[in-house]
Amino acid sequence: MSEPTTSAPAAPRTSQRQKSPSRAHRSKDSAQTFTWIEDRLSEIYAGTRDSAQPVELAPKDYLAIYNAVHSFCVATKCLDGRKNSGQVPNAESLYRCLEREAKRYCIETRAVILASACENDNNHSARGLVQEYSAQWSKYARLATLVANLMRFQDRHWIKRTVDEGKIKDVHSIQDLHKIAWKEEVLRISASETDVANGAGEIVKAVKTLCERVDSGDESDRELLEVVTSSWASLALSMELQSRLLLGAGEGENV
């Protein structure tokens, strides 16, 4: 089966690391502060994607990003709630930056997961694919927590207010933003969750294969399946939806 081509957002800029802006500079030049934050976030996502573990920030680097986000959100407060034209970065610009990074990360992660399958051995293929899925999910969940902590000020203020007011569509808490990106780009479950059979493809078929082996008495993969079930629960997939996914697996969808 072939994996459909999905266009990822443009790759992050490659630029020489700039010194974190001072407090005074952050207040005066929100555009440059935004660019600095955007570059740091791109580094965190790329660094996590290219390593076995999420990026670990030194305390000074963590505080530099956290403080820059705080200063940027305060400095651009007057722009909040106004539709962003793209000319002046504001809190929505920062949110959309996160959205792009999470989506790009998940698109590339799906490719990594599918590449882990061994085409010549169905049993090994299923186990290897599910193991890779579990490892990638664990890494991504830790990445999402790191980013949510770094962006806590925006999450508690602009995002919460925007969600409550409903003035701007498609805004979610940072943790939920990451979960949605994973569901849509890795599991291929649409936001409406109405077309599950045409989504997850090889990933869910591999899970179904292991489920069938456990049901037949082979307990070797039970613990691995429990990890997957836990990840699906973290994504707020209902038991009904999980059942629909597994029932739909293997019905000829092209992945």
N, C-alpha and C positions, 0 to 999 in steps of 0.2 A: 504494500500500500504506500501511497506517496503522501507526504506532508504538504498541505496547501501552502502556497507562498503568502506570508503575512508581512506587510510593510511595517517595519519598526520606525519609530520616530528617529529623527536625525541624530547621529552620534554626538556625544558631548564634545565641546571644544577642548582642544589640547592647548594649554597655555602654561607658561611658567608659573610656579607657585608664587602667589603674591602674599606679602605680609598682611596679617589681619588688620583691618582698619581700626583706628583709634576711636574712642568714644566720641570725641569731638567731630571727627570726620564722618562717623556713622550718622550723626545727626544732620550734617550739612549736605551729604551726598548720598542720598538713598539709592540712586541708580547704580553707583559703583559698589555700594554695600550689597545690593541685590546680586550683581555679577559675581562678587566674591563668594556669597553664600551658594549661588548656583554652581560654581566651580567646585566648591567643597562637597556639595551633595553628589555631584557627578563622580567625584573621586571615591566617595564612600560606596556608592552602588557598584561602580566598576571594580573597585578593589575587592568587594565581597564576591562579586560574580566570578572573578578570576582566581579565587583562593578557596581553600577547603573550609575556612571559617570566616565569619563576618569580620569586617575591619574593626580593630580595637583602637580607640582614640586615646591618646595621652590626655591627662586631665586638662592641660593648658589648651590643647586643640579643641576638646569638648566644650570648654568654657568660652573659647573664642567664637565658635559657631553659635552656641546658645545665646551669648550676649549680642552677637550681630543680628540674629533673628529678632530678639527682643527690641533692639534699637530700630531695626527696619520697620517692624510692625507699628511701633510708637510713632516713628517719623512719618509714616504714610497713613496714619489713622484717618486723616481728613479725606482720603481717597476711598476709604472702605465704603462698600455699599453702592458705589458708582460703577457703572459698567466700564471695564477697562478697555481703552482703545488700543492698548499695546504700545503706546508711546511712552507712558510713564509707568514704571513698575510699581505695583501695589500688593496688598496681601493676596489678592486673587492670582496675581502673576506668580507669587511664590508657591501657592497651592498647585497651580497648573504645572509648574516646574517639577514638583513632587510626583504629580500624576504621570507626566511623561517618563520620568526616571523609573517609576514602579512598573509601568507598562512595558518599557523597553527591556527591563530586567526580566520580566516574566516571559516575554516573547523568546528571548534568548535561552532562558532556563528550560522552556518546553523542548527546544531543539536539543539541548544537552541531555535531557531525560530520555527522549526518543532514541538518541544516538547510542544510549547505553545498552539497548537490546541486541542480543546475539541472534541473527536471523536463522542460523543453522541448528538451533536447539531451542525448541519452543518452551520447555520447562525452564531452562536457564534464562531464556529471553524474558519470560514473565517475572521471574524472581529478581533478575538484575534490574529490570525496568522499575519495579516497585521499590527496590532498595534505593535506587537513584532518586526516585520521586521523594521518598521519605527523607533522604539526606538533604536534598535541595529544599524541601519544605522547612525542615528544622533550621537551616541556615537563613532562609528568607524570613521566618518568623522572628528570629533574633535581630535581623536587619531592621524589620519593621518596628520593633520595640526601640531600637537605638534611634531611629529617625523620629519616632513619635516623642521620645524624650527630648531630643534636640529641638523639636518644633513645638514643645509643650505650650509656650506662650501663645502662638498662633492658634493652636488647637483649642485652648481654653477660652479664647476671646473671639477672634474673627470667625473661625470655623463654627464654633458653637452658636454665635449670634446669627451667622448666615444660614445655618441649618434651621434654627428656630424661626427665622423670618421667612425663609423660603423664597427670597428674592433672586437668588442665583441658583440655577439648576446644577445638578450633578456635583454637589459638594458634600463630603462625608468626613467623619473623623479620620485622622491619619491612619489609625489602625484599620478602620473599615475600608479606606481607600486602597490599602495594600491587599486586603482580603478580596475586594472586588477585582483588582488587577489579576490576582492569582486565579480566581474562578473563571474570568473571561479569557485570559490569555494562556493559561496552563491547562485548565480543565475544559476550556471552551464552553462554559455554561453561560448563557446570556443573562443579562441583568434580570430579565423577566422570568427566567428559569422555565420557559415554555418549550424549549427545543433541546432537551437533554440528550436524546438519542443521537443527534448529529454533532455532538461536541467532543467529549473527552477521548473518544476513539481508543487508540492503543493503550493509553494509561489505564482506563477503566477495564478494558478487556484483560489486561494483565492482572489487575486486582481480582477480576472474576475468576480467572484461571486458578489463582491461589486459593480463593474461597472454595472452589470445587474440590481442590486437592485436600483441603482441611476437612471439608464435609465427608470426604471419602475415607477419612481416618488418618491422613498424613498431618501430624501436628507440627512439623518442622517450620512452617511458615505462619503459625498462629500469632506469634509475637509481632512479626512484621505487619500482619494485617491489622493488629490492634493499633499500631502506630498510625497506619493510614486512616483507620476509623477515627482516631483521635484528631487527626489533622482535618478531616471532613467536619467533625463536630466544631472545631475551632473556626471553620469557615461558615458556620451556621447552616450547614446543609442538613435539612430535616431527614429523619429516617425514611420518610416517604420518598424524598428526592433521591436519597442514596439507593433505595430499592429500584427506583425508576432508572437510575444510571446503570445499575448492574443488569437489570432485565433488558435494557436497550443495547448493552455491549454485545458485539459480535453479530449484529443484524445487517452487516454489509456497509456500514458507514465508511466513507472514504476519509482516512486521516493522513 
